Every structure is written in C-alpha cells, then in structure tokens.
Amino acid sequence: MKRKRSADLIMPLLLSCSLLLAGCAGTYGAPGMGKDPISEEAESFGEVLTAEWWENGFQESASGAAEIPYYELRRSPCKNPDIDVSAFWQKEIFAFSWDARYFFDSAETSDGWRYFLTCQKEDLETENPKEILTDGQERPEGYGICMDVSTEDRIAVLFYQKVSSSYQLLTLNEKGELLDVRDVTAAYGELEISQEQLSEPGSWWCDGDGYQYLISPDRTSLAVIDPTGKVLLQKECGGEGESFAGAFHMPDGSVVFSKGDLSGGGSKLFRIEVPSGTEKILYQCGEVLLKQFTATPQGLLYYSSKETLWMWDLRSGKKTKLFSYSGSGISPNDRDTGQTCWLTVSGEGEFLLYDTAAGNVSAFADQMPVTGEEITCVMMSDLLNYIRPNAVVFSRDYGGRQITVELLSGLLEDNWALLSARVAAGNIPDIMVVNSRDQVTALQEAGALTPLEEYLDKKTVDSLFMGARMAGTIDGKLYGILPVAMAYVPAVSAALWKEDSWTLGDILDLAENRDLEGLYYDPFNGGGSPSDSLNFLLGGPAGKNPFYSEESGVSNFDSEDFCRLLEICRKYGDMSGVSEEQAREWLGQGKILALKEWIRNIAGYAELRDDYGDAVHFVGYPGQEDGIGIYVSTCYVLAGKNAKYQEETAAFLEYLLSGEALEKTEFMTLTRPSAENSIYTYETSDGTTMVSYKGGKDLPVREDGSSYLEEYLEFMDRLGSENSKSPIREIISEETQPFWNGTKSAEEVAEIIDNRVQLYLDER
C-alpha cells in the first residue's frame, strides 16, 4: 500500500480544455474493472491474515506503554509557509505520500484566483511553492476540498468551482502540472454529499486510476466512484453501532477499509469487491480501532491503541511497540476529528507522525543524536511520561546537550535506597525527580543539591505562587520545583462557617452545638472513617496540631479537649456508607463540617464555584491560618550539586516552568503567567463572549459575564504546602485503633499517645 489520505486540494482547470485521458493511465488495476492484477497477492494476504490468526497472534493484550522508545527529533507546524501573495481568502489542504507531505493552497486575490502546490520532504523543509496555471491561462474561481497522493506523478484533488457549483477531479504531478480534469458533479449530486462534509481527514481517497472512495460524514456508509464520475457502489454498514473508519492503499492502488463496532464487536479490516459489494475480511480484532490504519508498500501496518503507536509486519505477524503518547501532547484517539496519520519517511528508522489535534508533523527515531557528554536526569517519580517528552523536546530545540532520562522502576523504597546510595558514593545526577518533600529534605541535608535560585531567573522564581515555592523551600532556600500539581481544599457551608480559617476549638463548638450528620467527607476515600475525620481535625496535611509543640518539646494529648475530639469523631466520623450526592446535599445544609475537593486547574475551579454558588466556600485546614487548602504533587524536580553543564541544566529547569511545557499537562500551572494564559475569550457568531480553557473547553462565568480568573489567582496565591510526614501522626493512627473498636476508653488512649509523643519529643 502506498500512501495516505488527506484533506483538500485545489484545481486549476479549464472546462473547455481537452486533456488526454491517456495522461492519467496508470499501472494499477482498478477494482471491478477487468482482471485484478494482484488478486493472487491479495489472496495471499487473506491466507496469512485470517481471523483466527489475528486472534491468536495479533490480539493486543498490553495495557499501554510506560516507556517511550522513540524520540521526537524535529517538528513542523501543519501550515504551509506564507506564500508571497496578498489574499482576501485562502484555503489550504494537504496529503501525504510515503516520503513527503503536499500542500495545496487556494488564494483569492485582487488579480483573481491563484493556486499553489508545495512539497515538504522528510527533513521537514518545504520546497518553493509551484503555482498552478501560469499567467495568461484562465483560472477558475474555487478551491480544493480534498487531496490524495498515489505517487509523486499522481496527485488527485477534488476541486469545487464556485461559479457553476460543480465538482472536478484534478490530476497533478509534483511539478504542479495539470494532467487531467474530470467533472464528477453528477456523482456528488447523486450521493447528496456536500463539500463541507468532505473536509474531515480520512473520508476521501483517490487511487492512481481516478477511482474515488468516500466515507459518509456519519461514517455509516461508503461509496465508490469510477473515473468517469459514475457511482459504482454504495455500501451501508449494516449492523447497529457499526462505523466505517480509516482505510489504507494496498500495493495495487486499491483501498482496504476498516469497520468498527461501537457496541463492542471489535473491528474488521476488509476489501470490498466493486461493483458487487462482496466483502472479504482480511483480519479482525476484539477491540474497536477507529483510527486510520497506515501500511507501507513493504507490508508494515501502523495503528494506535491505548495511547500507543504499534507497528505490525503483515507478512510475518511480528508486532512492535513504537511510541507512547502519554504526556507527549499528541492526541491519537479522538474519534470525532478523524485520525492521526503515520508516514514512514526514511530507511534510517525515522518516521513522521501527523497529529490532527495539535496541528503539527513530527519526525521520530529510536535514538537521539549523540552530542557528546550528556545531562543525566534520574527519576523516582511516576511522571516519566511528562518529564521525558519535555526532555526530548528541550534536547531537540535548545541545541545544547542531550538530557538522558533514567527511570528507577522498582519498588519506591528500593528506588530511594538506590538513589541514596548513588548520592552517598558521590555519583550525583545533574537533575533528580523525587516523590516527596521528605526526600528533598534528605538530599539537601546530605549536601547533594544546589539551591535553584542559582539556576532559575529571579523573574521565574518570583512568578511562582507562594505555596508552590514554599513546598520546595528548605531553610529559606528553594531546592525543588513542582512541575505539575493539584489542590486539595475543604469546602464548607457558608451557613455553618463564614470565615476562611478556623481552629480546633471553633470546630468542637460547632460539633457540640449543631445537629450534624457527619464531620469530614472524603469522596476519594469512600467517604471516610473516624480516623480520617480525626486526621482532618488535627490539622490535616497543612494545619498546626494543637496538642503538641516541637519548639517547646511539650505534649498535651492527655487533655480533656483531645478526649472530646475522639468522642466526636467516633460519633460523627464514619461516612463510609454515605453517597457523594447525599454528602453534597448535607454540605449545603450545614449538616457536615467539610467536604474534601480536588481542583486540578482553573476549569475545575470555575465549575465548582459555579455549582456551589455562594452557599459554599473554601477554607483552610484546621489550624492553617494563612492559607486555603494545599498544593499536592508526586513530583519534585531538583538540581544536583556541581552539575557539569549548568547553563543547559538551568535552561531545562526554566523550560519545565514555561507555558509550553505546562500546556502538556491538565494539572495546575505553578506560575502566575502560565495560569493567566491558560484561558482565553472569544466571540460566537451571535456576539456572545465565551471563556475557554486552553484545551478548548468553555468555562462557566458569573452572571455579569466575567470569568473566575482573578478569584482563581487569589485562590492559587493562598494555597499552602503539605507538612512533611510526621512520626507523631503514625503514633496517633496506631494508638487510636483500640478506641475505634471499643476496647479502650478515650482517656486510656489519650494517655498512651501523650506518653509516646512526649518520649519522641524528648529524644529529638
């Protein structure tokens, strides 16, 4: 199979021109027209790719790719470089061959309509545009709708002529020379397909002999039009939930279609005989693959599944995992916008990937170019699929040394022991990614870190929200940055508590003087237990515990207030049998103290504020006097002591906090500029102003039409940071179990906890 589908192309043609049809005669057999020249080869495919063999040898069982074995080397926007023409209106369509991408531009200018063909080779450089129809020739008024490339000498464009409202099929070569023009208006009228319905990639193909293949906009039917414009076949899916998807060209120039069953029946790849409509299954699989399949003339088929790009050798049956999209910014599985297209480009192992969602073409290889000594990045975190793609893009774009990323993929305890041993031996990585503030503290105390103020620009440091900066600060110096984070925040009824902060005393008074149904509802923990409520009321992960002081070294757990607290938690703290819907209703009525909310970005914040209105607001954890909620992150990025290449290391750390890098995550942006730039406004056709998040999701607004941006920025400014894990919390958790199960009284438990905590404080 030799090429890929496209989007649109254009046509310079003279209907009065008489062009020789012989100029379009190709070597490929047309389906249903005489003897199929590769029927025997097609049969051999059928013999190899039986349904049984597919199920036994091709069925995918992997849950996804954790690694990313292919590296992005180059990237180019899917936009033709500016053509030297002033246009009132311009339309661009494009298509792929196996070694190039072609653009077809239609431009309405003051001198009439002009048309250009441009080629982009595998190095992602574009050639000079070739204008179609030279001056002196009559140019039709219109534009290209679809484009497909069989070979460099057979480029097909479906052209719409505005004056006559007609459709022409143009054939060009890569020099921009017009080889043939055929009117196909009647066929499109018969099929009742408009040019607007043909704009989606993966819905129109044309082989080397001028046979056109169309999938309807709802993807439930396909049609075949012969070179004369006659409709040879209209085929419906037939089954409920079935949908035609992509197709690819076989070596003979014919097209093989895929059909997916959205109700769970899997997918099939098959040929359809024309004009009989007889289907011949080549293979099938158990999952729905609605992507465009792409296969090379050598029989290598590419497709995406479960965030992964796979390659199959259709002759041998060998399947190879090429690339994981997770965290890469590439969107392979959007059924609504067509497919992601693959393109093999060189004999050196590189391939091109076109991403319809991001609008770019990238060149990938299984190895990054060697540039001498490398910057080492050792990761304990599970955010490999965020850090590594950014390291690859940075290595490619910065032009400096390559950043190599090593993931320690064993048990967390083993990974920490391994990293600690390296550091102790003096083998300190240039960059480290760890999982907790406690690990940051341990590495700082071991003298293994460089304060980030020595690397980051002061403007960047100052742009960090205070809580994010506090999370990575030890002894007044910044050692860790959180490239991605989220927020946990208690939501409280305004009728129950109006202030932004509260103490344990405030809460005890509320609990004893209100008719409550519960204390603290945690939707991420099955509602929560008495132990969870106790942890929350003792300050949660951010507030001050009122029953001990590390500064004075005094424990006070054997107090009356702590016993009162235990009794209240046993009475109201178990919310494990309460639904989230019921808990939110009680929250609005002031019948529970607080509900834990998780906010990952401004979109989540705006939706919560819109849902709650003024009835509910966000507060700090008990004892959290200066903040509202906390930042939570599983990833701290650190700079190792005495990094060899400090300039490049500093630039990469700056890059991780840039808008470009942060746009690859749906989690919080940690700098004020990136948060401000994460939303934009636009006007609809009826003049309504809409607020949209960076991913294209419209956000709720206040009654006056204003966004929640300023309120969100204030919220971000007031987020605090988590306390380090404390042995005291472990003591409380262990020793309160006999109270929850009724084997010890509150006073007995309080005395035991007080003794153990005091011993711990004395030993410090």
N, C-alpha and C positions, 0 to 999 in steps of 0.2 A: 504494500500500500504506500502510496507515495505522497500524500500531502495532507493539509489541514483545511478546515473550513475558515470562514472569515466573517466579515461584517458587511461592508458595502464597497462598491467601486463605481466608476463613472464612465461616461461614454461620450466620446466624440464620434458622431456618425452622421452621415448624410443619407437620409432615406432614399434619396434619388440616386445614391451611389450604387453601382452594380459591382459587388465584390464577388470574387470566385469562391464558391463553397469549397473548392478543392484545396484552398489555402488552409482550411480547417481540418482536412482529413488527417486523422491520427493513426497510430499503430495499435490502439487499444480497441478491444472488442466491445461493442455496445450490447448491453443486456437485452435479450429478447429479439435481437436483430440478426438473424442468420446464426451461424455456428459460433458459440462462445469459445474463443481461442484458448482460454485457460480453464475450461471446465474440468479437465483432468487434475490440474493443480488445485482447483477449488475442492475437488473431491478428496484430494489428499489431506487438505486442511480438515475436511469433515471427518475423515477417518481418524485423524490424530486427535482432534478436539471434540470427542464425543461427550455427551452429558455425563456419563459415568466417569470418564477420565477426569473431567473437570472437578466433579465432586470429590474424587479420591486424591487428585494431585494439585488442584488449583484453589480449592476452597480456602479462604483466608480464615485463620483461627487466632492470629495475633490480636492483642487488644490495643495496639498502637505502638509507635516508635518512641522510645525515650531518648535515643541518640539521634544525632543529625549527621550522618556520614558525609553529606555533600555540603560544600561551602559555596556561598554566593560570591562570585568574583567580580561581576560587572552588572550594572543596572542602567536601564534607559527608560524614560517615560514613553508611554504608548501614544506619543504625539509626534506628528511629522514636524521637523524643524520649520521655522517660519519660511514660507515661500515668498519670494520677492514680488509680491503683488498686493495691491490695496483692494480688499474685497468688501462688498456690502454684506455678503453672506457666504459662508464657507462650510463645506461638509467633507468629513474625512471618513473613509472606510479602509479596512486593511485585511490582509490574509497572509497565510504562511505557506512557504514551501519547506523542504527539509533542510535548506541551508540559508534561508533568508526570510525576511518579512517585507511585505509590499504594502505601500500606502497608495490610495487613490484619492486625490483632492479635487473637489468641485468648488469653483470660486466664481461668484457673480461680481463682476467689476463694472466700472464705468465704460469699459470697452467691450462689454458683453461677457459671455460665459467663457471660462478657461478651465482646462483640466490638466492634471499633473500626475505622473506615476513616479514613485520614489521607491528605491530598494534599500533595505537595511541588512547588511551581511552579518555573519556570526560574531564579528568583533564589536557589534552594536553601533558601528559607524554608518551613517546614511550617505548614500550617493547623491549627487546633484539631481534634483527633480527633472524629469523629462516631460516637456509639455506635449500634450497630445493634440493633434490638429494644428498645424503651423498657421501663421498669419496668412491670410488670403483664402483660407478654406472656411466654408460656412460652419459655424459652431451651433449645435442645437442648444436649447435652453433646458437645463435639467441637472440631474445629479445622480451619482451612483448610489444604489441601495444595498447591494450585496456584492461580494467579491470572492473568488475562489481561484487557487493556483494548482493546476495539474503539473505543469513543468514550467521552466522559465520561458518557453515558447508558447505556452497555452495558459493564458491568464484570462479568466472569464469575469465579466462584470455585468450585473443586471442593472440597467440604466432606466431611469424614469424621465420621460420627456414631458415638460410641463405644458407646452402649448397644446399638444394633441392628447395629453393624459394617456400616453401609451408606454409600453414596456419593450425595451430592446435588449437582446443578449449580445454583448460585445465580446470579441476575442482579440486580445492584445498579446504582444510578446514583451519581454522585459525592456526592450528599447522604447516602448511606448508606441510602437507601430500598430495601427488598427488592421487586423487580419480579416475580420468578418463581422457583419451586423445582421441580426435576425430579429424580426418582430415577433414577440411572444405575447402580445396583448390579449389575444383571444383566450389563450390558456389561463392567464391570470384572472380574466373575467369569468371563465367557466368555474374556476376553483373558488371564486369570491374571496381572494386574498389581496389585501391592500399592501402598499409599500410600507406602511407603518408596522404591519405585522411581520415584516421580514427583517427588521433591524436587529433582532436578537442574535448574537453569535450562536452557531450550532443549529440553524434552522434551514439553511440553504447550501447546496453544493452543486457543482457542475463538473462533469468529467471531461476528458480530453476530446470527446466527440460531440460535446454540446448537450448531453443528456442532463437535465436538471432534476434534483431530488429535493423535496420540500417536506418539512415537518410543520404541521399547523401550529398556530400560536398556543393552543391549549394542549399541544403535544399528544393528541389522541388519534391523529391520522397522518398519513404521509401520501405524497403524490410523486409521480414520475412524469416528466415532460420530455418528449423526444426533440431532436434538433430542429424539427420543422415547427415546433410550437404546439404539437398535439399532445393532449393528456393521455398517456398510455395506461396509467394505473392510479386509482385512489384506494387506499387501504386503511381501514379502521383498526384500532387496537383489538377490539372485540371483547376483552374481559374488563369487568368493573375494577377500577383502580389502576389499570394498566396505562403506561405512558411511554411514548417513544422518547428516546433521549438522543444521545450523540450518534455519530457514525464515523467510520474511517474508510479511506480509499484502499482497496486491495491492489496488488501489483498490476492487475489488468485495467485499472482505472475505474472499476465498478465500486459500489458502495455497500458496506455491510452495516446494518442498523442494530442498535441495542434497544431492548424493550424492558422496562422495569415495572414491577407490580407493587404499587404503593400499599396494598393491603397485606403485604408480607410474603408474596410469592416469589421473591427473588428477581433475577434478571436473566435475560437471554440475549445472545448475540447471534444474528442470523442474516442470511441473504434472502431476498425476495425475487422470484423469477418474474420477469416482465414480458408480456402483459398479463400472464395467468394469475399472478399474485401468490403463487405457491411459496410457502416459507420453508427454508432449510436451516435448521438450527445447527450452528457451529459449536457452541458450548453454552453452558448456563451455570449460574452460581446461586447460592442461597440468600444473598443479600441484595438490596436494591442499589444498583450502581447507576445513578442518573447523570454521570459525568460523561464528557466526551472521551471516548476511547481514541487513542492515537497509536498507530502501528507504523513502523518503518518498512521500507522495501525489504529489509533483511528479516522481517517477521518478528520484530521486537515490539511488544504492545505495552503502552504506558497507561496507567489509570490511578485515580486517587481513591483511597478508602481509609476511614478512621484517622484523618489528619496525616496520612502518609502517602507518598508517591511510590508506586510499585512498578517494576518492570518485569514482564513475562517474555520469555522466549517461546513463541508459539510452536516452534519446531521441536524443542527439547522438553518443554514443560517447566524449565527452571524459573523460579520466581526470586527476584532480588528486591530488597527494601532499599530505596534510594534516599528518601528525604522525609523528615518530619516537619510539618508546617507549624506545629505548636510553638507559639511565641514568636513566629517569624514575620508576622504582619501579612502573610499570604492567606487568602480565603479560598480553599479549594472546593468547598462543598455547599455552595449556595445554589440551590435548585432553581431559584427564581430568576437568576441573572445569567442563565446559560452556563457554560462550563469554563473551567480553567484549561488552557490548551498547552500541550507539551510540544517540543520541537527538538529533535536531535540535530546537532549542528556540526560536529567535527569528529574526526577519527581519533582524537586525543582524549576522549572520555567526557567532553563537555556537552551539556545540553542546555537549551533555552527553555524557560518557563514564562508563559504569559499569564498574568493574573488579572482577570476581568474586573475584580472588585477594586484592587489597588491601582489599576491602570498602568502597569509597567511590565517590562520584559527584563528578566534576569538571566545571567549566564552562570551555570553551576559546574563545579568539578569536585572530584572526590578528594582533592588535596589543595590547600592554599599554596600559592607560590612561596618558595623559600627566600627569605630576605636577610639571611644572616642569623645572628642570635635573636632569641625570641623573648617576649614578655610572658612570664608564667602567671596563670590565674588558676588557683586551686579552690574547688568548690565543695563545701559540705551541703549546701542548700539544695532543695529540690527544684529551684528555679533555673535549672540549666537551660530550659527552653526559652528563657527570657535573656539571660546573661550571654549565652553563647552566640545567638544570632546577632546581638548587638556587637559582640567582639569581632565577629566576622565582617559585619558592615563597616565597623570602625577600621579594621585592618585594611579593608579594601579602599575606603575613601580617604583615610588620613594620609596614606602614602608613607607611613613610618614602618616600624617593626610589627611583625605579626604577633597577635595575642593568642597564645595557645591555652585552651581551657581543659582542665582535668577535673573530672567529677569523681569524688570519693563516694562510691555507690554501695558501700556495705552498710552494716547497722550504724545508727547515729553514734552510739557510744564508741564503736570501733573506729569510725571516721575521726572523731575528736581525738582519740588516743593516737591515731596515725599522724594527724596534723601536728599535735603537740610534740610528738617525737621528732618530727622534721624540724620544728622550730628549735627544740632543745639542742639538736645537732648542728644548728647554725644554717640549715637549709631553708631559709625563709622565702616563700614565694613573693613575687612582686605585688600581686593582688591576691587577697583571700576573701572568700564569701562564706560566712558562718551563719549559724541559725539563731543565736540568742545573744542578748546583751551580756549574759554571764561569760560567754566565750570571748566576747570583745574585751571584757574586763580582764580575763585571764591572760590573753595575749598582750594587752597593754602592760600588765604587771610584770610580764616576762621580758619586757623591753623589745617586743617584736614588731611594734607598729610605729608609723610616722604620723604625727598629727596632720589631719587633712588640710588645715589652714596653710600648710607648706606647699600643698599641691593645688588646691582649688582657688580660683579667683575670689577676692573678697566680695565682689558683687554676687557671685553664686552662693557663697556662704550666707550672706545677708538675705538672700531671696528665699532660703529655706524657712518653712513655717517653724515656729518656735518649738512645738512639741516634737517635730521630726528631728530638729537639731539636738534637743535635749536627749532624745533616745540614743544618739550615738556619742554623747559627750561624757567624758570621764575626767574628773579633777579639773574641770574648766576648759578642757581641750576636746575638739571634735576628732573622733577616731573612726566613726562608722557612718555611712550613709545608707538610707533605706531606699533603694531604687523603686520598690513597689511596696505599698502598704494599704491597710484599710482601717476603719474606725469602729470601735465598739463604744456604744453610748447608751446610758439609761434613759428611757422615755418615761415621763411622769405626768400624771393628770394635773392640769393647772388648778382644778378644783381642790386637789389634795395638797399640793405644794407649789407655790408660785416662784420661789427663789431658784437661782442657778446652782446653789451649793447647799449642802446640809450636813449635819453631824449625826453621830450615832444617837446622841440624846434626843435630837429632833425626831428621829425615826422611832425610837422607843415610845415617845409620847404619842406619835401618830398611831402606832400599832395598838397601844393600850386604850386609845380613846376613839377609835373608828371601828366600824363594822366591816372587817376585811374578809376577803375570800382567799387571799394569798399574799405573799411578800414579794418575791422576785421571780419573774417568769423568763426562762431562757429557752427560746424556740429552737436553739441549736443543740440543746442537750435534753430533748424530750420533756421540756417544761421545767425540770429542775427538782432537786431534792432539798431536804432541810439543811444538809451540808452545804449545798450550793448557795442557799439563802444566807447562811452564816458567813460564808466567804465574802459574799457581796456586802453584807452589813458591816463587816470588819474592814471595809475599805476597798474590797475588790482588788483588781490588779494595780490600782493607782493611788487610792487614798491612804491616809495615815491610820494605823491601828491604834485605838486609844488605850489599849491595855498593857502596853509596854513601851519603853523608850531605850533605844540603843545608845543615845547620847548620855543619859544618866545611868544606864545599866540597871533599871528597875522594872520588875514585872508586877502587874496588878490584875492578873486573871482571876484571883480568888475574891473578886469583888461582887457586890450584890447586883450591879448592872450587868456583869457578864452572865450571871445565873439567870437574870431576867431575859437576856438575849437568847440564851439556849432554850428557855421555855417557849418564847415567842416563835422561834424557828421550828421547834417541834410541833407547835400548834398550827402554824400557817405555812410552813416552808415547803411542804410536799405538794408540788404542782404537776407531778408526772402524769396524772390522769386527765389533765385539762387540755382541751384543744387550743390551738393558737387563735382561732376565731373567737372562742369564748374569752380567752385571756385579753384580747384587744378590746372586747366589749367591756370587760371589768375595768380595764385600764382607763377607758374614757369616763367611767362612772366613779373612779377613785376608789375602787374596791381591791386593788392590788397596789403595792407601793411603786413598783417599777417593772418595765419590760425591756429586756436587752435588745437593742437594734444593732444591725451590722450595716455600715454605709461604705460602699466601695468607690464612689465617685459622685460628682455633682448631680448626675442623673438620679441616683438612688436617693440623695438628699432631697432634691426637689420633689420627687414622687412621695416621699414620706411626709414632707411638710404639707404637700397638697392633700394627702389622705387625712392627716391628723387635724389640719386647720389650727385654730387657736386653743382647742380643747386639750392638747398635749404638747409639752415642750421637752427639750433635752436638758439634763442636769449632769453634774459631776458625780463620781462615785462618792459614797460617804467619806468625809474627811479630805476630799480632793477640793481644796479651797480655791485654787486659781485656774482650774480647767474644767472642760466639759467633755467627758469621755477620753479615750486614749487612742493613740496610733498602735496598730498591731502589724508586725511584719515577721516573716520567716526568713528574712534575708538581710544581713548586714555586709556591706562591701567595705573592705579595709585595705590600706596601703601598707605593704611590708616595709620593714626597716631597711634603709640603704638599697632601694631598688636601683638596678643598673641604669635603666632608661627612664629617668624621672620625667622628662618632658613628655614622652609618649604616655607614660602612666598617668600623669596629671591630665593630659588631654582626654584619655579614655574615661576617667572619673567625671570630668566635666560633661562628656558626651552622655553618660548614663543619666545625668540630671537634666539633659536637654529635652526640649519638646519633641524632637524627632524620635529619641529613644523611648520616652514615656508614652508616646502615642501607640506603642506596640502592646501596651497593657491596658486592661479595663480597670485596673486598680487606681488608687489615689495618686494624684500628682503632688509631689512634695515641695515644689517651689511655687511661689505666688504667680509668676508669669505663666507657667505651664497650666496652672489652674484657670487663670483668666482666659487663656487661649483655647481652653477645651470646649467652649461653647461659642456659637455664632448666631446671628439673627438673619432672617431672610423674609422677603415678602412673597405671599402667594398671589395667584392670578387675580383674586378678588380684593387685593390690597391688605390682607391680614398679615400682621407681623408675627412670625413664628420664631421661637428659640429652639435651637437644635444642639445636641451633644455632638462631639467630634465624630462618632460613628454614624451620624445621620439619623439619630433618634430624637424626635421632637419632645421637648420637655414641658411640663405644666408651668404655668405662670400665675402670678397673683391676679386678682380681679382687675387691677389697673393696667394689666398687660406687662408689668415689669418682671424680670427674671429673678431667680433666687440667688444670683451670683454674689452680691455683696453680703447677704446673710450667710452664704456658704463659706465665703472667705473668712468672715468673722468666726464661724464655727471651726474652720481649719486652724486659725490662729490660736484658738483656745483649747485645742486638743492637747492632752498631756502625753506622757510616755509611761510605759509599763515599769513597775518596780521589778527589780531582779528577784528571782525565786529565793524565798527565804526558808531556812530550816524551821523557823517558827510556825509557818503555815503547815508544814508537814507534821509537826508535833500536834497542832490543833486538830488536823484531819484524823490522825491516828487515835488520839485520846478521846475524841467525842463519839466514836463508834459505840462504846458501851451505853452512852446516854441515848443515842437514837434507837438502839434495840431494847432499851428499858432495863438493862442490867445494872446501871449505876445512876445515881442521882446527879442533878446539875451541880450541887455543891462538891460532891466527890470528884467529879470530872474537872471542875474548875481548880480544885486544889492540886490535882496531879499535873495539869497543864501549867499552873503557876510555878510549881517546883521545877519542872523540866525547862521551862523558858528561863527562869532565873539562873539555873545551872549553865545554860547556854550563854547567857549574857555575862556571867562571871568568867567563863572560860575565854571570852573574847577580850 
